[in-house]
Amino acid sequence: MTLRILHTESSPSLGGQELRILLEMEALAARGYDSVLVARPGTPILAEAQRRGLRVYGVPLRSSLDLPSMIKLALLMRRHRIDVVNAHNSKDGWNAALVARMLSIPVIRSRHIASRIRTGYFSRLIYGPLCDVVMTTGRDIGAGLVERGVNADRIEAIPTGIDPDRFANAQPGALRVDLGIPAGATLIGQIAVLRGDKGPEYFVRAAQQLLSEGFDAWFVLVGEGPARKHVEAQLAAGGHASRIKLAGFRRDIPAILADLDLFVLAARSPEGVPQAILQAHAARVPVVATTVGGVREVAIHEETALCTAPRDVAGLASAMRKLIEDRELASQLAERGHRMTREHYSLNLMLERMDRLYRRLAASRRR
């Protein structure tokens, strides 16, 4: 039986949260799903959905109670005979949930980040009566919601899955040639939206420290975002810009990981389970990460990664140096990370769990 899912996303970015939505829409089509996305006009996710040939509509979603947007959402829900609404962000969450409740359509309120929610009446409403399930991308996010008063029985953790073979079998691509990095040079990289919570400034400062100490390596930040100008200013002020490259947004992530000797995520704020770390694990690339939010679920210190406290530049630099110099340890951590990803974070497992959740909610509507 075909199920019709409406995803809503008001984010202005294109990072892990937004890419998960697109991944799910594409992958569930083979399981009999007809998915629709609502996003704000001019946003990267809307453009990317169009590029992939997905069904997407631009709706303003200017505020949490945007009557014109609510009318458009109601028309779309009726036109596409939506079975379940999956709301992924704040402004779209309020508009979509209120409309769906009026139309008796089940609602999932997805929570992808681990930052703390407010404890007032409106938070209790959006994570309570206005949704049927709170879907999180990691256990840490769910624990934080419970601490803020959300009923644990309403929460279901379904981490983003990846296709391990897509990364394990990749070959190096054009990254080094594009950036002028020698073929045999040690290359350390972070792949993430250039945004403050991802800690690009701490990655750069750790790289500058290592280079100042004479460490022979190259560094690359892959991704685009609002922190780019700040990072460029850092490089201009702190030196070593010739060895620390900004690659911008790229689609050849498996090939980039195949080129890396070490993957780093220097995040300074809590988030869900990062897809980039799972991808590095799948590619058997050693990982250095910070102990924030859902990162800790997949970057487990001295088991699948070396971990440091957020904002600890010296600790980050030390962990990078250790895994480059101790290749046996690096290989052991990478292999354990690879095995964990295959067993617990595969794309198929994520799709099976989302399929069960959607079908359960759709069935509850028909009863």
KOLMI-164990 format. One line per 4 residues: number of its first residue (from 1); their letters; for each residue z, x, y of C-alpha. Coordinates in pm, whole numbers, m for minus. Each point is the difference from the previous one (the first is absolute). Layout:
residues N
NUM	a	Z/X/Y; ...;
end
This chain:
residues 367
1	mtlr	0/0/0; m101/134/340; 291/54/237; m53/7/375;
5	ilht	227/237/195; 25/31/376; 126/337/126; 108/26/364;
9	essp	48/330/183; 59/43/375; 41/381/m9; m210/212/239;
13	slgg	m5/292/m247; m181/95/m319; 253/167/m228; 151/m51/m341;
17	qelr	110/m358/67; m342/m113/113; m185/193/m270; 215/m163/m267;
21	ille	m115/m343/116; m366/103/m23; 55/168/m338; 164/m311/m140;
25	meal	m272/m229/132; m270/212/m162; 177/60/m331; 120/m357/m60;
29	aarg	m352/m139/44; m70/109/m358; 298/m209/m114; m132/m323/142;
33	ydsv	136/18/353; m171/m109/320; 182/177/284; m26/m50/374;
37	lvar	142/223/273; 104/m97/350; 41/289/246; m5/48/373;
41	pgtp	m344/54/161; m83/364/72; 252/144/m246; m91/271/m251;
45	ilae	93/m213/m300; m243/m272/108; m280/256/38; 81/163/m335;
49	aqrr	9/m337/m178; m342/m80/144; m130/340/m110; 117/m72/m355;
53	glrv	m165/m342/m5; 327/m194/m17; 47/m344/151; 189/48/325;
57	ygvp	59/m204/315; 112/117/342; 293/m204/133; 185/109/319;
61	lrss	361/m28/m128; 120/90/350; 361/m100/m60; 229/m132/m269;
65	ldlp	m71/m358/110; m366/m3/102; m120/m361/m14; m377/77/15;
69	smik	42/252/m283; 202/m252/m201; m277/m256/34; m257/254/m121;
73	lall	224/95/m292; 40/m366/m98; m376/m51/4; m56/312/m211;
77	mrrh	267/m99/m252; m160/m342/m41; m360/130/m6; 73/259/m270;
81	ridv	250/m223/m188; 257/280/4; 246/9/m291; 239/270/131;
85	vnah	50/168/338; 104/366/8; 122/95/350; 39/371/63;
89	nskd	129/41/355; 215/m163/264; m232/m192/232; m233/m113/m275;
93	gwna	301/m74/m223; 146/m257/237; m329/m175/73; m122/m5/m359;
97	alva	336/m104/m149; 45/m293/236; m352/m129/m67; 29/53/m376;
101	rmls	330/m187/m10; m163/m298/177; m280/6/m260; 240/52/m296;
105	ipvi	m156/335/m90; 230/264/m159; 71/306/217; 66/364/m83;
109	rsrh	156/204/281; m100/356/m83; 214/284/131; m161/345/m16;
113	iasr	240/204/214; 368/82/m35; 105/m27/364; 292/m238/45;
117	irtg	m67/m363/86; 207/m191/251; 289/m209/m125; m39/m305/224;
121	yfsr	m108/m355/m70; m373/66/22; 8/281/m256; 196/m223/m238;
125	liyg	m269/m263/52; m310/214/m61; 154/173/m304; 159/m323/m121;
129	plcd	m128/m358/29; m339/103/140; m99/191/m313; 22/m43/m375;
133	vvmt	15/371/m88; 66/319/195; m229/260/m156; 96/362/70;
137	tgrd	m188/317/m86; 313/181/m116; 358/m51/m116; 139/173/308;
141	igag	m157/m259/228; 151/m280/m203; 344/159/8; m22/23/379;
145	lver	m96/m367/27; 297/m103/m216; 230/202/228; m134/m204/293;
149	gvna	68/m332/m168; m318/m82/m195; 68/m167/m335; m67/253/m277;
153	drie	m137/m276/m225; m291/m50/240; m108/366/m7; m259/145/m236;
157	aipt	m98/369/15; m363/77/m86; m90/355/107; m358/80/90;
161	gidp	m188/134/m299; m278/255/m17; m274/88/m246; 128/333/m141;
165	drfa	m336/104/m144; m167/m27/340; 224/282/124; 61/199/m318;
169	naqp	m373/54/m57; m105/69/359; m171/321/106; 39/180/336;
173	galr	m235/m132/266; m111/103/346; 337/26/178; 23/380/9;
177	vdlg	m360/42/112; 38/m271/265; 311/166/146; m97/365/m50;
181	ipag	273/72/m254; m77/283/m248; m63/m113/m358; 286/198/m155;
185	atli	260/m47/272; 331/m178/m62; m31/m349/148; 295/m231/75;
189	gqia	m63/m352/124; 149/m329/108; m207/m318/m41; 134/m285/212;
193	vlrg	m62/m201/312; 71/219/304; 301/m202/107; 352/103/93;
197	dkgp	171/m146/m307; m217/218/m226; 141/313/166; m321/189/82;
201	eyfv	186/199/268; 245/129/m263; m283/100/m230; m157/195/288;
205	raaq	328/165/100; 67/107/m360; m354/137/m25; 42/191/327;
209	qlls	328/146/m124; m158/121/m324; m299/149/178; 228/176/248;
213	egfd	178/155/m299; m332/138/m126; m50/m258/m275; m367/8/m102;
217	awfv	m113/m362/m21; m204/m268/172; 129/m346/89; m176/m333/48;
221	lvge	98/m345/125; m232/m267/m140; 12/m332/182; m43/m155/342;
225	gpar	241/m185/224; 193/m27/327; 187/331/m43; m316/211/5;
229	khve	29/101/367; 362/98/m50; m93/217/m299; m284/161/194;
233	aqla	245/82/280; 238/150/m258; m274/223/m134; m100/110/349;
237	aggh	361/85/92; 124/144/m328; m292/212/m108; m174/53/m335;
241	asri	m247/m279/75; m272/189/m187; 197/m34/m325; 121/m361/46;
245	klag	m291/m243/m14; m33/m368/90; m250/m157/m238; 9/m354/140;
249	frrd	m61/m309/m210; m176/74/m329; m103/m203/m301; m28/287/m252;
253	ipai	373/11/m81; m35/85/m372; m220/300/88; 244/106/275;
257	ladl	293/m8/m240; m202/207/m247; m30/261/276; 372/10/87;
261	dlfv	250/248/m142; 291/m206/132; 43/m353/136; 265/m73/264;
265	laar	137/m323/145; 235/79/289; 89/m365/74; 297/m49/231;
269	speg	45/m378/m37; 53/m219/m307; m311/m142/m163; m109/m147/m330;
273	vpqa	m129/194/m298; m275/215/158; m339/m24/m163; m80/354/114;
277	ilqa	283/146/m210; m112/m197/m305; m354/123/57; 123/360/22;
281	haar	197/m49/m321; m307/m144/m172; m202/302/111; 274/236/m126;
285	vpvv	54/141/349; 359/121/61; 191/m205/257; 249/74/278;
289	attv	147/m310/165; 290/m128/205; 281/m218/m133; m78/m326/182;
293	ggvr	m33/m353/m133; m229/m58/m295; m119/362/9; 307/79/m210;
297	evai	m122/m227/m280; m301/221/m75; 87/335/160; 311/78/m203;
301	heet	158/330/98; m52/275/m258; m150/m252/m242; m334/m103/149;
305	alct	19/173/341; 205/217/230; 167/m213/267; 164/69/333;
309	aprd	180/m209/260; m223/m159/266; m52/205/316; 117/317/m180;
313	vagl	m274/242/102; 163/306/m158; 61/m187/m326; m357/m127/m5;
317	asam	m139/349/56; 227/145/m268; m108/m261/m257; m368/64/79;
321	rkli	43/373/m45; 192/m43/m327; m265/m214/m168; m285/225/112;
325	edre	181/311/m125; 146/m151/m320; m308/m136/m170; 180/m69/m327;
329	lasq	249/m231/171; m280/m160/199; m194/m69/m320; 303/m151/m175;
333	laer	76/m236/290; m366/m100/28; m28/m78/m369; 314/m215/1;
337	ghrm	m124/m183/309; m335/m59/m170; 165/m142/m311; 229/m229/205;
341	treh	m296/m135/198; m203/m79/m311; 292/m175/m169; 148/m198/290;
345	ysln	m239/m14/299; m346/m70/m139; m238/m240/171; m20/m212/m316;
349	lmle	377/m45/m5; 2/m109/365; m283/m248/m61; 172/m149/m304;
353	rmdr	319/m56/195; m178/m149/303; m203/m222/m233; 318/m136/m159;
357	lyrr	161/m58/339; m301/m182/147; m48/m218/m309; 368/m91/m11;
361	laas	m1/m110/364; m330/m188/m34; 136/m182/m306; 315/m98/188;
365	rrr	m214/m166/265; m183/m213/m258; 318/m126/m166;
end
